[in-house]
Amino acid sequence: MTLHRPRKRFGQNFLIDQNVIDKIIAVINPQEDQNIVEIGPGLGALTTRLLPLLKRLQVVELDRDLIPKLRTECEGLGDLVIYQADALQFDFDDLLQKDQKLRIVGNLPYNISTPLLFRLLDYATKIKDMHFMLQLELANRMGAEVGTKDYGRMSIMLQYYCQVKKLFLVSSQSFEPAPKVNSMFISLVPYEKPPYPVKNIQKFSEVLRLSFSQRRKIIRNNLKDNISAADLEKAGIDPGLRPEQIKLKQYVDLVNGC
Protein backbone atom coordinates (compact mmCIF):
# COMPACT_ATOMS: atom_id res chain seq x y z
CA MET A 1 0.00 0.00 0.00
CA THR A 2 1.21 3.52 -0.77
CA LEU A 3 3.26 5.07 2.02
CA HIS A 4 1.85 8.11 3.80
CA ARG A 5 3.10 9.89 6.88
CA PRO A 6 0.18 9.88 9.37
CA ARG A 7 -0.83 13.35 10.55
CA LYS A 8 -1.38 13.92 14.25
CA ARG A 9 -3.75 16.83 13.65
CA PHE A 10 -6.08 14.47 11.79
CA GLY A 11 -5.68 11.75 14.41
CA GLN A 12 -4.62 9.25 11.74
CA ASN A 13 -4.05 5.63 12.80
CA PHE A 14 -4.37 3.41 9.74
CA LEU A 15 -5.83 -0.08 10.10
CA ILE A 16 -3.35 -2.67 8.78
CA ASP A 17 -4.48 -5.99 10.32
CA GLN A 18 -6.06 -8.12 7.57
CA ASN A 19 -7.74 -10.42 10.09
CA VAL A 20 -9.52 -7.44 11.66
CA ILE A 21 -10.47 -6.14 8.22
CA ASP A 22 -11.94 -9.57 7.36
CA LYS A 23 -14.03 -9.50 10.56
CA ILE A 24 -15.29 -6.00 9.79
CA ILE A 25 -16.36 -6.94 6.27
CA ALA A 26 -18.12 -10.04 7.61
CA VAL A 27 -20.00 -8.00 10.22
CA ILE A 28 -21.05 -5.28 7.77
CA ASN A 29 -21.99 -7.84 5.10
CA PRO A 30 -22.16 -5.21 2.32
CA GLN A 31 -24.68 -5.79 -0.47
CA GLU A 32 -24.50 -4.27 -3.93
CA ASP A 33 -27.85 -2.46 -3.67
CA GLN A 34 -26.99 -0.72 -0.38
CA ASN A 35 -25.99 2.92 0.09
CA ILE A 36 -22.85 2.60 2.19
CA VAL A 37 -20.79 5.64 3.18
CA GLU A 38 -17.29 5.42 4.60
CA ILE A 39 -16.00 8.22 6.82
CA GLY A 40 -12.23 8.68 6.83
CA PRO A 41 -11.19 5.99 4.33
CA GLY A 42 -7.52 6.90 4.78
CA LEU A 43 -5.35 4.65 2.61
CA GLY A 44 -8.27 2.42 1.67
CA ALA A 45 -7.89 -0.61 3.95
CA LEU A 46 -11.68 -0.97 4.13
CA THR A 47 -12.45 0.90 0.92
CA THR A 48 -10.61 -1.56 -1.31
CA ARG A 49 -12.62 -4.41 0.24
CA LEU A 50 -16.01 -2.67 0.18
CA LEU A 51 -15.87 -1.21 -3.31
CA PRO A 52 -15.71 -4.46 -5.34
CA LEU A 53 -18.72 -5.78 -3.40
CA LEU A 54 -20.78 -2.63 -3.76
CA LYS A 55 -19.69 -1.45 -7.24
CA ARG A 56 -20.32 2.11 -5.99
CA LEU A 57 -19.11 3.63 -2.72
CA GLN A 58 -19.26 7.17 -1.32
CA VAL A 59 -16.50 8.30 1.05
CA VAL A 60 -15.81 11.45 3.06
CA GLU A 61 -12.12 12.26 3.56
CA LEU A 62 -10.66 15.42 5.10
CA ASP A 63 -6.98 14.95 4.19
CA ARG A 64 -6.69 16.10 0.58
CA ASP A 65 -3.21 14.55 0.26
CA LEU A 66 -4.70 11.08 0.76
CA ILE A 67 -7.20 11.36 -2.07
CA PRO A 68 -4.82 10.68 -5.02
CA LYS A 69 -3.40 7.68 -3.14
CA LEU A 70 -6.92 6.43 -2.42
CA ARG A 71 -7.91 6.74 -6.07
CA THR A 72 -4.82 4.75 -7.10
CA GLU A 73 -5.54 1.99 -4.59
CA CYS A 74 -9.16 1.72 -5.76
CA GLU A 75 -8.58 2.00 -9.49
CA GLY A 76 -10.61 -0.56 -11.40
CA LEU A 77 -12.51 -1.77 -8.32
CA GLY A 78 -15.71 0.20 -8.92
CA ASP A 79 -17.21 3.68 -8.83
CA LEU A 80 -15.57 5.53 -5.93
CA VAL A 81 -17.21 8.88 -5.14
CA ILE A 82 -14.92 10.98 -2.93
CA TYR A 83 -16.02 14.05 -0.98
CA GLN A 84 -13.04 16.02 0.29
CA ALA A 85 -14.68 17.49 3.39
CA ASP A 86 -14.78 17.66 7.16
CA ALA A 87 -17.32 15.08 8.34
CA LEU A 88 -18.21 17.39 11.24
CA GLN A 89 -19.49 19.97 8.74
CA PHE A 90 -20.67 17.65 5.98
CA ASP A 91 -24.35 17.42 5.03
CA PHE A 92 -25.08 13.70 4.90
CA ASP A 93 -28.41 14.44 3.23
CA ASP A 94 -26.35 14.92 0.06
CA LEU A 95 -25.55 11.19 0.08
CA LEU A 96 -29.12 9.93 0.19
CA GLN A 97 -30.31 7.95 -2.82
CA LYS A 98 -34.02 7.43 -3.52
CA ASP A 99 -35.60 5.83 -0.44
CA GLN A 100 -32.43 4.06 0.67
CA LYS A 101 -31.24 4.69 4.18
CA LEU A 102 -27.53 5.22 4.73
CA ARG A 103 -25.19 2.60 6.13
CA ILE A 104 -22.18 4.39 7.61
CA VAL A 105 -18.82 2.86 8.44
CA GLY A 106 -15.48 4.26 9.52
CA ASN A 107 -12.30 4.10 11.55
CA LEU A 108 -12.88 7.32 13.47
CA PRO A 109 -10.09 9.53 14.87
CA TYR A 110 -10.47 10.00 18.63
CA ASN A 111 -10.40 13.78 18.36
CA ILE A 112 -13.63 13.96 16.33
CA SER A 113 -15.46 10.81 17.48
CA THR A 114 -17.70 12.36 20.13
CA PRO A 115 -18.87 15.44 18.18
CA LEU A 116 -19.32 13.34 15.03
CA LEU A 117 -21.48 10.78 16.81
CA PHE A 118 -23.69 13.55 18.18
CA ARG A 119 -23.91 15.11 14.73
CA LEU A 120 -24.92 11.83 13.11
CA LEU A 121 -27.82 11.54 15.56
CA ASP A 122 -29.41 14.43 13.64
CA TYR A 123 -29.68 12.03 10.69
CA ALA A 124 -30.87 9.03 12.71
CA THR A 125 -34.14 8.62 10.81
CA LYS A 126 -32.19 8.41 7.55
CA ILE A 127 -29.61 5.87 8.73
CA LYS A 128 -30.05 2.10 8.71
CA ASP A 129 -26.96 1.36 10.78
CA MET A 130 -23.49 2.60 11.68
CA HIS A 131 -20.32 0.59 12.29
CA PHE A 132 -17.30 2.35 13.75
CA MET A 133 -13.83 1.62 15.04
CA LEU A 134 -13.40 3.68 18.20
CA GLN A 135 -11.01 3.91 21.08
CA LEU A 136 -12.05 1.47 23.82
CA GLU A 137 -12.70 4.16 26.42
CA LEU A 138 -15.25 5.88 24.19
CA ALA A 139 -16.93 2.62 23.20
CA ASN A 140 -17.35 1.75 26.87
CA ARG A 141 -19.04 5.07 27.50
CA MET A 142 -21.38 4.59 24.55
CA GLY A 143 -22.67 1.23 25.74
CA ALA A 144 -22.50 1.92 29.49
CA GLU A 145 -25.27 0.74 31.80
CA VAL A 146 -26.93 2.89 34.44
CA GLY A 147 -25.03 3.00 37.73
CA THR A 148 -21.58 2.54 36.19
CA LYS A 149 -18.75 5.06 36.07
CA ASP A 150 -18.89 5.22 32.26
CA TYR A 151 -22.61 6.04 32.16
CA GLY A 152 -23.21 9.66 31.20
CA ARG A 153 -24.74 12.10 28.77
CA MET A 154 -23.24 10.36 25.74
CA SER A 155 -24.48 6.95 26.88
CA ILE A 156 -28.03 8.22 27.31
CA MET A 157 -28.22 10.23 24.10
CA LEU A 158 -26.86 7.41 21.94
CA GLN A 159 -29.03 4.80 23.65
CA TYR A 160 -32.07 7.03 23.25
CA TYR A 161 -31.64 7.00 19.46
CA CYS A 162 -29.89 3.69 18.83
CA GLN A 163 -29.30 0.13 19.88
CA VAL A 164 -25.60 0.14 20.79
CA LYS A 165 -23.51 -3.04 20.60
CA LYS A 166 -19.83 -3.56 21.30
CA LEU A 167 -18.78 -6.18 18.75
CA PHE A 168 -15.10 -7.01 19.21
CA LEU A 169 -11.89 -5.70 20.77
CA VAL A 170 -9.06 -4.60 18.48
CA SER A 171 -5.43 -4.43 19.65
CA SER A 172 -3.47 -1.21 19.23
CA GLN A 173 -0.98 -3.26 17.18
CA SER A 174 -3.58 -3.54 14.42
CA PHE A 175 -2.86 0.07 13.46
CA GLU A 176 -0.01 2.08 12.01
CA PRO A 177 1.10 4.04 13.92
CA ALA A 178 -0.08 2.04 16.94
CA PRO A 179 -2.14 4.20 19.32
CA LYS A 180 -1.50 4.01 23.05
CA VAL A 181 -4.82 2.28 23.74
CA ASN A 182 -6.88 -0.56 22.31
CA SER A 183 -9.98 -0.03 20.19
CA MET A 184 -13.45 -1.52 19.88
CA PHE A 185 -15.55 -2.14 16.79
CA ILE A 186 -19.14 -1.16 17.55
CA SER A 187 -22.52 -0.99 15.86
CA LEU A 188 -25.32 1.51 16.28
CA VAL A 189 -28.74 0.73 14.84
CA PRO A 190 -31.19 3.67 15.03
CA TYR A 191 -34.64 2.78 16.29
CA GLU A 192 -37.56 3.25 13.93
CA LYS A 193 -39.15 4.91 16.95
CA PRO A 194 -37.34 5.48 20.26
CA PRO A 195 -38.59 3.11 22.99
CA TYR A 196 -39.24 6.11 25.22
CA PRO A 197 -40.10 9.09 22.99
CA VAL A 198 -39.32 12.52 24.38
CA LYS A 199 -41.49 15.51 23.50
CA ASN A 200 -38.66 18.05 23.23
CA ILE A 201 -35.28 16.66 22.23
CA GLN A 202 -33.48 20.00 22.73
CA LYS A 203 -34.77 20.21 26.29
CA PHE A 204 -33.82 16.57 26.86
CA SER A 205 -30.26 17.25 25.69
CA GLU A 206 -30.01 20.33 27.90
CA VAL A 207 -31.30 18.50 30.98
CA LEU A 208 -28.68 15.80 30.42
CA ARG A 209 -25.95 18.40 29.98
CA LEU A 210 -26.89 20.06 33.26
CA SER A 211 -27.35 16.77 35.07
CA PHE A 212 -23.84 15.57 34.25
CA SER A 213 -22.11 18.95 34.50
CA GLN A 214 -20.98 17.97 38.00
CA ARG A 215 -21.13 14.20 38.34
CA ARG A 216 -20.36 14.08 42.05
CA LYS A 217 -23.30 16.28 42.97
CA ILE A 218 -26.79 14.91 43.46
CA ILE A 219 -29.33 15.49 40.71
CA ARG A 220 -31.39 17.97 42.77
CA ASN A 221 -28.39 20.30 43.08
CA ASN A 222 -27.39 20.07 39.43
CA LEU A 223 -30.92 20.90 38.24
CA LYS A 224 -32.01 23.25 41.04
CA ASP A 225 -32.16 26.33 38.80
CA ASN A 226 -34.33 24.57 36.22
CA ILE A 227 -36.27 21.68 37.76
CA SER A 228 -37.72 21.33 41.26
CA ALA A 229 -37.36 18.39 43.61
CA ALA A 230 -41.12 17.89 43.27
CA ASP A 231 -40.75 17.48 39.49
CA LEU A 232 -37.99 14.95 40.05
CA GLU A 233 -40.16 12.92 42.41
CA LYS A 234 -43.09 13.14 39.98
CA ALA A 235 -40.85 11.40 37.40
CA GLY A 236 -39.98 8.70 39.90
CA ILE A 237 -36.50 10.11 40.58
CA ASP A 238 -35.09 10.33 44.10
CA PRO A 239 -33.69 13.91 44.31
CA GLY A 240 -30.78 12.54 46.33
CA LEU A 241 -29.47 10.32 43.53
CA ARG A 242 -26.41 11.10 41.46
CA PRO A 243 -26.98 11.57 37.72
CA GLU A 244 -25.36 8.23 36.77
CA GLN A 245 -27.92 6.39 38.95
CA ILE A 246 -30.90 7.55 36.86
CA LYS A 247 -32.25 5.50 33.96
CA LEU A 248 -32.86 6.78 30.44
CA LYS A 249 -36.63 6.37 30.81
CA GLN A 250 -36.60 8.41 34.02
CA TYR A 251 -34.84 11.29 32.27
CA VAL A 252 -37.42 11.08 29.47
CA ASP A 253 -40.29 11.07 31.96
CA LEU A 254 -38.74 14.06 33.75
CA VAL A 255 -38.51 16.15 30.56
CA ASN A 256 -41.95 15.11 29.33
CA GLY A 257 -43.50 15.98 32.69
CA CYS A 258 -42.04 19.47 32.98
DATAMO-V199261 format. One record per residue. N is the residue number from 0. PHI is phi in whole degrees, -180 to 180 (NA if undefined). OMEGA is omega in radians with two decimals (* if undefined). D_CENTER is the distance of its C-alpha to the mean C-alpha in Angstrom with 2 decimals. Layout:
n=N phi=PHI omega=OMEGA d_center=D_CENTER
n=N phi=PHI omega=OMEGA d_center=D_CENTER
//
This chain:
n=0 phi=NA omega=-3.10 d_center=27.47
n=1 phi=-57 omega=3.13 d_center=28.19
n=2 phi=-73 omega=3.10 d_center=28.15
n=3 phi=-154 omega=3.12 d_center=25.98
n=4 phi=-78 omega=-3.13 d_center=25.91
n=5 phi=-59 omega=-3.10 d_center=22.32
n=6 phi=-104 omega=-3.12 d_center=21.75
n=7 phi=-62 omega=-3.07 d_center=20.70
n=8 phi=-68 omega=3.06 d_center=19.84
n=9 phi=-98 omega=3.14 d_center=17.12
n=10 phi=61 omega=-3.02 d_center=15.95
n=11 phi=-82 omega=2.97 d_center=16.99
n=12 phi=-133 omega=-2.99 d_center=17.20
n=13 phi=-83 omega=3.12 d_center=18.13
n=14 phi=-73 omega=-3.07 d_center=17.77
n=15 phi=-126 omega=-3.07 d_center=21.42
n=16 phi=-83 omega=-3.08 d_center=21.79
n=17 phi=-65 omega=3.10 d_center=22.97
n=18 phi=-65 omega=3.10 d_center=22.75
n=19 phi=-66 omega=3.12 d_center=19.01
n=20 phi=-60 omega=3.09 d_center=18.70
n=21 phi=-60 omega=-3.14 d_center=20.95
n=22 phi=-64 omega=3.14 d_center=18.86
n=23 phi=-64 omega=-3.14 d_center=15.69
n=24 phi=-62 omega=3.13 d_center=17.91
n=25 phi=-65 omega=3.14 d_center=19.47
n=26 phi=-68 omega=-3.11 d_center=16.35
n=27 phi=-68 omega=-3.14 d_center=15.13
n=28 phi=50 omega=-3.07 d_center=18.81
n=29 phi=-66 omega=3.12 d_center=18.81
n=30 phi=-118 omega=-2.99 d_center=21.65
n=31 phi=-58 omega=-3.07 d_center=23.66
n=32 phi=-89 omega=-3.08 d_center=23.40
n=33 phi=-96 omega=-3.14 d_center=19.60
n=34 phi=-99 omega=-3.11 d_center=17.71
n=35 phi=-97 omega=-3.14 d_center=15.14
n=36 phi=-123 omega=3.08 d_center=13.40
n=37 phi=-106 omega=3.08 d_center=12.51
n=38 phi=-99 omega=3.12 d_center=10.87
n=39 phi=66 omega=-3.11 d_center=13.02
n=40 phi=-67 omega=3.10 d_center=15.54
n=41 phi=61 omega=-3.13 d_center=17.71
n=42 phi=-92 omega=3.00 d_center=20.91
n=43 phi=94 omega=-3.13 d_center=19.96
n=44 phi=-56 omega=3.08 d_center=19.57
n=45 phi=-87 omega=-3.07 d_center=17.35
n=46 phi=-57 omega=-3.10 d_center=18.72
n=47 phi=-69 omega=3.08 d_center=22.26
n=48 phi=-92 omega=-3.12 d_center=21.52
n=49 phi=-75 omega=-2.99 d_center=19.60
n=50 phi=-58 omega=-3.14 d_center=22.03
n=51 phi=-63 omega=-3.13 d_center=25.22
n=52 phi=-80 omega=-3.06 d_center=23.78
n=53 phi=-96 omega=-3.05 d_center=22.47
n=54 phi=75 omega=3.10 d_center=25.25
n=55 phi=-141 omega=-3.09 d_center=23.04
n=56 phi=-141 omega=3.07 d_center=19.59
n=57 phi=-103 omega=-3.13 d_center=17.89
n=58 phi=-133 omega=3.10 d_center=16.08
n=59 phi=-120 omega=-3.08 d_center=14.99
n=60 phi=-132 omega=-3.12 d_center=16.42
n=61 phi=-81 omega=-3.04 d_center=17.38
n=62 phi=-77 omega=-3.07 d_center=20.10
n=63 phi=-64 omega=-3.13 d_center=23.11
n=64 phi=-71 omega=3.13 d_center=25.07
n=65 phi=-81 omega=-2.98 d_center=22.86
n=66 phi=-63 omega=3.09 d_center=23.41
n=67 phi=-60 omega=3.12 d_center=27.04
n=68 phi=-65 omega=-3.14 d_center=26.24
n=69 phi=-65 omega=3.12 d_center=23.48
n=70 phi=-61 omega=3.14 d_center=26.00
n=71 phi=-64 omega=-3.13 d_center=28.59
n=72 phi=-63 omega=-3.03 d_center=26.52
n=73 phi=-99 omega=-3.09 d_center=25.68
n=74 phi=-59 omega=3.10 d_center=29.17
n=75 phi=82 omega=-3.09 d_center=30.66
n=76 phi=-93 omega=-3.09 d_center=27.62
n=77 phi=152 omega=-3.11 d_center=26.82
n=78 phi=-90 omega=-3.14 d_center=25.81
n=79 phi=-98 omega=3.14 d_center=23.09
n=80 phi=-106 omega=-3.04 d_center=22.01
n=81 phi=-107 omega=3.02 d_center=20.67
n=82 phi=-109 omega=3.09 d_center=19.41
n=83 phi=-83 omega=-3.00 d_center=20.07
n=84 phi=-163 omega=3.03 d_center=17.83
n=85 phi=-86 omega=-3.10 d_center=15.35
n=86 phi=-60 omega=3.13 d_center=11.94
n=87 phi=-71 omega=-3.13 d_center=11.86
n=88 phi=-112 omega=-2.99 d_center=15.11
n=89 phi=-73 omega=3.09 d_center=14.92
n=90 phi=-93 omega=-3.08 d_center=15.85
n=91 phi=-71 omega=3.01 d_center=14.03
n=92 phi=-61 omega=-3.13 d_center=16.98
n=93 phi=-66 omega=-3.07 d_center=19.04
n=94 phi=-98 omega=-3.12 d_center=17.58
n=95 phi=-69 omega=3.14 d_center=18.53
n=96 phi=-130 omega=3.14 d_center=21.56
n=97 phi=52 omega=-3.13 d_center=24.00
n=98 phi=-101 omega=-3.11 d_center=22.54
n=99 phi=-77 omega=3.01 d_center=19.88
n=100 phi=-78 omega=3.14 d_center=16.32
n=101 phi=-79 omega=2.88 d_center=13.69
n=102 phi=-113 omega=-3.02 d_center=12.13
n=103 phi=-117 omega=-3.13 d_center=9.39
n=104 phi=-138 omega=3.09 d_center=9.31
n=105 phi=178 omega=2.97 d_center=9.21
n=106 phi=-99 omega=-2.93 d_center=10.27
n=107 phi=-88 omega=3.02 d_center=8.48
n=108 phi=-63 omega=-3.10 d_center=11.10
n=109 phi=-59 omega=-3.01 d_center=10.93
n=110 phi=-71 omega=3.10 d_center=12.50
n=111 phi=-120 omega=-3.00 d_center=9.93
n=112 phi=-58 omega=-3.07 d_center=6.58
n=113 phi=-64 omega=3.13 d_center=7.11
n=114 phi=-63 omega=3.14 d_center=8.75
n=115 phi=-69 omega=3.11 d_center=6.61
n=116 phi=-61 omega=3.11 d_center=3.78
n=117 phi=-64 omega=3.13 d_center=7.29
n=118 phi=-65 omega=-3.11 d_center=8.80
n=119 phi=-66 omega=3.08 d_center=7.16
n=120 phi=-63 omega=3.10 d_center=8.38
n=121 phi=-65 omega=-3.11 d_center=11.69
n=122 phi=-107 omega=-2.98 d_center=11.72
n=123 phi=-54 omega=-3.11 d_center=10.94
n=124 phi=-71 omega=-3.11 d_center=14.59
n=125 phi=-108 omega=-3.09 d_center=14.55
n=126 phi=-116 omega=3.08 d_center=11.82
n=127 phi=-79 omega=3.09 d_center=13.09
n=128 phi=-162 omega=3.10 d_center=10.17
n=129 phi=-135 omega=3.07 d_center=7.11
n=130 phi=-129 omega=-3.06 d_center=7.75
n=131 phi=-134 omega=2.93 d_center=6.49
n=132 phi=-93 omega=-3.08 d_center=8.96
n=133 phi=-136 omega=3.05 d_center=8.31
n=134 phi=-63 omega=-3.00 d_center=11.26
n=135 phi=-55 omega=-3.12 d_center=12.70
n=136 phi=-57 omega=-3.13 d_center=13.13
n=137 phi=-69 omega=3.12 d_center=9.56
n=138 phi=-60 omega=3.11 d_center=8.93
n=139 phi=-64 omega=3.10 d_center=12.15
n=140 phi=-68 omega=-3.10 d_center=11.32
n=141 phi=-64 omega=-3.07 d_center=8.45
n=142 phi=-101 omega=-3.03 d_center=11.09
n=143 phi=-65 omega=3.09 d_center=14.08
n=144 phi=-95 omega=3.13 d_center=17.15
n=145 phi=-56 omega=3.11 d_center=19.41
n=146 phi=91 omega=3.14 d_center=22.03
n=147 phi=-100 omega=-3.09 d_center=20.22
n=148 phi=-68 omega=-3.11 d_center=19.78
n=149 phi=-85 omega=-3.08 d_center=15.98
n=150 phi=-73 omega=-3.10 d_center=15.79
n=151 phi=-162 omega=-3.09 d_center=15.12
n=152 phi=-57 omega=-3.13 d_center=13.84
n=153 phi=-62 omega=3.14 d_center=10.10
n=154 phi=-55 omega=-3.04 d_center=11.02
n=155 phi=-70 omega=-3.13 d_center=13.06
n=156 phi=-64 omega=-3.13 d_center=11.08
n=157 phi=-66 omega=-3.13 d_center=8.16
n=158 phi=-74 omega=3.02 d_center=11.14
n=159 phi=-66 omega=-3.07 d_center=13.14
n=160 phi=-87 omega=-2.91 d_center=11.25
n=161 phi=-136 omega=2.87 d_center=9.98
n=162 phi=-84 omega=-3.06 d_center=11.49
n=163 phi=-107 omega=3.11 d_center=9.47
n=164 phi=-131 omega=2.98 d_center=11.25
n=165 phi=-86 omega=-2.99 d_center=11.70
n=166 phi=-95 omega=3.10 d_center=13.59
n=167 phi=-160 omega=-3.14 d_center=15.43
n=168 phi=-80 omega=3.13 d_center=16.14
n=169 phi=-129 omega=-3.12 d_center=16.67
n=170 phi=-67 omega=3.09 d_center=19.45
n=171 phi=-61 omega=-3.12 d_center=19.40
n=172 phi=-74 omega=3.10 d_center=22.36
n=173 phi=-84 omega=-3.08 d_center=20.33
n=174 phi=-125 omega=3.05 d_center=19.49
n=175 phi=-133 omega=-0.13 d_center=21.84
n=176 phi=-69 omega=-3.13 d_center=22.25
n=177 phi=-74 omega=3.06 d_center=21.32
n=178 phi=-69 omega=-3.09 d_center=19.08
n=179 phi=-81 omega=-3.09 d_center=20.60
n=180 phi=-130 omega=3.06 d_center=18.18
n=181 phi=-78 omega=-3.12 d_center=16.90
n=182 phi=-123 omega=3.10 d_center=13.45
n=183 phi=-136 omega=3.03 d_center=11.80
n=184 phi=-94 omega=-3.01 d_center=10.60
n=185 phi=-128 omega=3.02 d_center=8.47
n=186 phi=-126 omega=3.03 d_center=8.27
n=187 phi=-129 omega=3.14 d_center=7.17
n=188 phi=-118 omega=-3.14 d_center=10.31
n=189 phi=-60 omega=3.07 d_center=11.04
n=190 phi=-72 omega=2.99 d_center=14.51
n=191 phi=-61 omega=3.04 d_center=17.39
n=192 phi=-144 omega=-3.13 d_center=18.49
n=193 phi=-56 omega=3.13 d_center=17.05
n=194 phi=-57 omega=3.13 d_center=19.36
n=195 phi=-129 omega=-3.05 d_center=20.43
n=196 phi=-63 omega=3.09 d_center=20.47
n=197 phi=-103 omega=-3.07 d_center=20.86
n=198 phi=-75 omega=-3.06 d_center=23.43
n=199 phi=-135 omega=-3.04 d_center=22.02
n=200 phi=-68 omega=3.10 d_center=18.29
n=201 phi=-66 omega=3.11 d_center=19.15
n=202 phi=-66 omega=3.10 d_center=21.54
n=203 phi=-58 omega=3.14 d_center=19.16
n=204 phi=-62 omega=-3.13 d_center=16.66
n=205 phi=-68 omega=3.11 d_center=19.77
n=206 phi=-62 omega=3.10 d_center=21.23
n=207 phi=-65 omega=3.13 d_center=18.22
n=208 phi=-60 omega=-3.14 d_center=18.35
n=209 phi=-68 omega=-3.10 d_center=22.06
n=210 phi=-61 omega=-3.07 d_center=21.95
n=211 phi=-100 omega=3.14 d_center=19.91
n=212 phi=-66 omega=3.06 d_center=21.61
n=213 phi=-138 omega=-2.98 d_center=24.10
n=214 phi=-61 omega=-3.05 d_center=22.97
n=215 phi=-79 omega=3.13 d_center=26.50
n=216 phi=-86 omega=3.10 d_center=28.14
n=217 phi=-76 omega=-3.02 d_center=28.71
n=218 phi=-59 omega=-3.13 d_center=27.02
n=219 phi=-60 omega=-3.12 d_center=30.34
n=220 phi=-72 omega=-3.13 d_center=30.64
n=221 phi=-68 omega=-3.07 d_center=27.17
n=222 phi=-108 omega=-2.98 d_center=27.68
n=223 phi=-59 omega=-3.13 d_center=31.46
n=224 phi=-84 omega=-3.05 d_center=31.58
n=225 phi=-127 omega=-3.04 d_center=29.63
n=226 phi=-137 omega=-3.08 d_center=30.08
n=227 phi=-82 omega=3.07 d_center=33.20
n=228 phi=-62 omega=3.12 d_center=33.73
n=229 phi=-64 omega=3.10 d_center=35.31
n=230 phi=-66 omega=3.09 d_center=32.17
n=231 phi=-63 omega=-3.13 d_center=30.21
n=232 phi=-65 omega=3.10 d_center=32.88
n=233 phi=-61 omega=3.12 d_center=32.94
n=234 phi=-88 omega=3.13 d_center=29.29
n=235 phi=80 omega=-3.10 d_center=30.31
n=236 phi=-110 omega=3.03 d_center=28.91
n=237 phi=-70 omega=-3.11 d_center=31.25
n=238 phi=-59 omega=-3.12 d_center=31.40
n=239 phi=-91 omega=3.12 d_center=31.93
n=240 phi=-79 omega=2.98 d_center=28.57
n=241 phi=-85 omega=-3.03 d_center=25.90
n=242 phi=-59 omega=-3.11 d_center=22.56
n=243 phi=-75 omega=3.12 d_center=20.81
n=244 phi=-95 omega=-3.04 d_center=23.56
n=245 phi=-107 omega=-3.08 d_center=22.74
n=246 phi=-75 omega=3.10 d_center=20.94
n=247 phi=-53 omega=-3.11 d_center=18.44
n=248 phi=-60 omega=3.13 d_center=21.36
n=249 phi=-68 omega=3.06 d_center=23.63
n=250 phi=-64 omega=3.10 d_center=21.53
n=251 phi=-62 omega=3.14 d_center=21.47
n=252 phi=-62 omega=3.12 d_center=25.20
n=253 phi=-62 omega=-3.12 d_center=25.85
n=254 phi=-67 omega=-3.12 d_center=24.37
n=255 phi=-68 omega=-3.09 d_center=26.02
n=256 phi=-90 omega=-3.08 d_center=29.28
n=257 phi=-95 omega=* d_center=29.61
//
